[in-house]
Amino acid sequence: MGMQGESTPSRGEQIQAAEHEEAKQRLLAQAERERIPAEETTRAVPDRRWRRGQ
């Protein structure tokens, strides 16, 4: 009749989960700041090197 870890996470697990969520939010915010709009990616010159063997 011990405690179930899934229903009552320890303090350390709670802190770790909170830090993990904060890190995820920081990464998502950074990715959004560095995001290249789709309009700009369509201006790239297509890579045709793969056709050399045909």
Residue, then its C-alpha position, 0 to 999 in steps of 0.5 A: m500500500g505504497m504511494q502511486g508515483e503517477s498520481t502524486p509526483s514527487r517535488g523533484e518530478q514536479i520541478q523537472a516537469a515545470e523546467h521542461e515545459e519552460a524550456k519547450q516554451r523558450l524553444l518554441a518562441q525562439a523558433e517563431r522569431e527565427r521562422i522564415p516566411a513561406e513566401e521567402t522559401t519559394r524564391a530559392v533556386p531549385d537544386r538540379r544536381w540530381r538530374r546529372g545521371q539521367 
